[in-house]
Amino acid sequence: MNIRPRRFDHPDAVKLNDQVQLEYAERYGDEGDVTPLDPAMFDPPHGLYLLAYDEQERPVATGGWRTQDRNPEGYEDGDAEIKRMFVIPEGRGRGLARRMLAALEEDARAAGRTRMVLETGDQQPEAVALYTSCGYTVCEVKFGHYRTYDSSICMAKPLRQP
């Protein structure tokens, strides 16, 4: 597996984003994740967007992080927010999400971010299990676009040891 930086608007990223949106729509019975995202949000040093490719150069996994600081949506100074973590169904169960997550954490840490945060939902138990097994805990105070939804689960992990 080859993980490479790509822009959020790269054709392969758009293809996988379309797939994850369909999955969100199926799981939640809505239009998918409508969080406003701009490709520039993921440009280094304020973020990073990654794609994983298989041996045939097919995109099979995606994920990114973007800088967040204290704002009205409940983020804190030093936050790095994970967005669009996704592995195509045929690629699941091979540790791709775990590898992608580790790469994103490493990059955010190197960029000086102090906490990795994410928003997922109660219809994504696999995601919750992955993040929990990687050291993320549920936040008492929610943040992000879906912070007022009962189905929203906000999680965080410190990127620096206290």
C-alpha positions as CSV (number, residue, x, y, z in Angstrom):
1,M,0.0,0.0,0.0
2,N,1.3,3.4,-1.0
3,I,0.0,6.5,1.0
4,R,0.5,9.8,-0.8
5,P,-0.4,13.4,-0.2
6,R,-3.0,14.7,-2.5
7,R,-5.2,17.8,-2.7
8,F,-8.8,17.4,-1.5
9,D,-9.9,18.3,-5.0
10,H,-7.7,15.7,-6.7
11,P,-9.9,13.5,-9.0
12,D,-9.1,10.4,-6.9
13,A,-10.0,12.2,-3.7
14,V,-13.2,13.4,-5.3
15,K,-14.1,9.8,-6.3
16,L,-13.6,8.5,-2.8
17,N,-15.4,11.4,-1.3
18,D,-18.4,10.7,-3.5
19,Q,-18.3,7.1,-2.2
20,V,-18.1,8.0,1.5
21,Q,-20.9,10.5,1.0
22,L,-23.1,7.7,-0.4
23,E,-22.2,5.5,2.6
24,Y,-23.1,8.4,5.0
25,A,-26.4,8.9,3.2
26,E,-27.3,5.2,3.5
27,R,-26.3,5.0,7.2
28,Y,-28.1,8.2,8.3
29,G,-30.9,8.4,5.7
30,D,-29.9,11.9,4.7
31,E,-27.7,13.8,2.1
32,G,-24.4,12.8,3.7
33,D,-21.9,15.0,5.5
34,V,-22.6,18.7,4.7
35,T,-19.7,20.1,6.7
36,P,-18.3,22.9,4.6
37,L,-14.9,21.9,3.3
38,D,-12.5,23.8,1.1
39,P,-9.5,22.1,-0.5
40,A,-7.2,24.8,0.9
41,M,-8.1,23.8,4.4
42,F,-5.9,20.7,3.9
43,D,-2.9,22.4,2.4
44,P,0.3,22.1,4.5
45,P,1.2,23.4,7.0
46,H,-2.4,23.9,8.1
47,G,-3.5,20.4,7.2
48,L,-2.8,17.4,5.0
49,Y,-4.9,15.1,2.8
50,L,-3.8,11.6,2.0
51,L,-4.8,8.9,-0.4
52,A,-3.8,5.2,-0.2
53,Y,-3.3,3.3,-3.4
54,D,-3.2,-0.4,-4.0
55,E,-0.7,-2.3,-6.1
56,Q,-2.7,-1.5,-9.2
57,E,-2.6,2.3,-8.4
58,R,-6.3,2.3,-7.5
59,P,-7.3,4.7,-4.7
60,V,-8.6,2.6,-1.7
61,A,-8.4,4.8,1.3
62,T,-8.5,8.5,2.2
63,G,-8.2,10.8,5.1
64,G,-7.2,14.3,6.1
65,W,-6.7,16.7,8.9
66,R,-7.2,20.5,9.1
67,T,-6.2,23.1,11.6
68,Q,-8.8,24.2,14.1
69,D,-8.4,26.7,16.8
70,R,-10.9,28.1,19.4
71,N,-14.0,29.1,17.6
72,P,-17.8,29.2,18.0
73,E,-18.1,25.6,16.9
74,G,-16.4,24.4,20.1
75,Y,-12.9,23.7,18.9
76,E,-9.9,24.5,21.1
77,D,-6.5,26.1,20.2
78,G,-4.2,23.6,18.8
79,D,-6.8,21.2,17.5
80,A,-6.3,19.2,14.3
81,E,-9.5,17.8,13.0
82,I,-9.7,14.5,11.1
83,K,-12.0,14.6,8.1
84,R,-13.1,12.0,5.4
85,M,-11.5,8.9,6.9
86,F,-12.7,6.2,4.5
87,V,-11.6,2.8,3.2
88,I,-13.4,1.3,0.3
89,P,-15.4,-1.8,1.2
90,E,-13.0,-4.2,-0.6
91,G,-10.0,-2.7,1.3
92,R,-11.4,-3.0,4.8
93,G,-9.9,-5.3,7.5
94,R,-6.3,-4.8,6.3
95,G,-5.3,-2.1,8.7
96,L,-5.5,0.7,6.1
97,A,-7.5,3.1,8.3
98,R,-5.1,2.5,11.2
99,R,-2.1,3.3,9.0
100,M,-3.8,6.4,7.6
101,L,-4.7,7.6,11.1
102,A,-1.2,7.2,12.3
103,A,0.2,9.1,9.3
104,L,-2.3,12.0,9.9
105,E,-1.5,12.1,13.7
106,E,2.3,12.2,13.0
107,D,1.9,15.0,10.5
108,A,-0.4,17.1,12.7
109,R,2.0,16.6,15.6
110,A,4.9,17.8,13.4
111,A,2.9,20.8,12.5
112,G,2.6,21.7,16.2
113,R,-1.0,20.7,16.8
114,T,-1.7,19.5,20.3
115,R,-4.9,17.5,20.0
116,M,-6.5,15.4,17.3
117,V,-10.3,15.6,17.2
118,L,-13.0,14.1,15.1
119,E,-16.7,13.9,14.7
120,T,-18.3,10.6,13.9
121,G,-21.8,9.2,14.4
122,D,-23.7,6.5,16.2
123,Q,-24.3,4.7,12.9
124,Q,-20.6,4.1,12.4
125,P,-19.7,1.6,15.1
126,E,-16.6,0.5,13.2
127,A,-15.2,4.0,13.2
128,V,-15.9,4.4,16.9
129,A,-14.2,1.0,17.6
130,L,-11.1,2.0,15.5
131,Y,-10.7,5.4,17.2
132,T,-11.2,3.9,20.7
133,S,-8.6,1.3,20.0
134,C,-6.2,4.0,18.9
135,G,-6.5,6.0,22.1
136,Y,-9.4,8.4,21.3
137,T,-11.9,9.2,24.0
138,V,-15.4,10.6,23.8
139,C,-15.5,14.3,24.6
140,E,-18.0,15.7,27.1
141,V,-18.2,19.0,25.1
142,K,-19.1,18.4,21.5
143,F,-17.7,20.5,18.6
144,G,-18.1,20.8,14.9
145,H,-20.9,21.1,12.4
146,Y,-23.0,18.3,13.9
147,R,-22.4,19.1,17.6
148,T,-26.1,19.7,18.3
149,Y,-27.2,16.3,16.9
150,D,-27.9,13.5,19.3
151,S,-26.3,11.0,16.8
152,S,-23.0,12.9,16.9
153,I,-20.0,11.5,18.7
154,C,-17.0,13.7,19.2
155,M,-13.7,12.2,20.1
156,A,-10.2,13.5,20.9
157,K,-6.7,12.3,21.5
158,P,-3.8,14.4,22.9
159,L,-0.9,14.6,20.4
160,R,1.7,15.5,23.0
161,Q,2.4,13.7,26.3
162,P,1.6,15.8,29.4
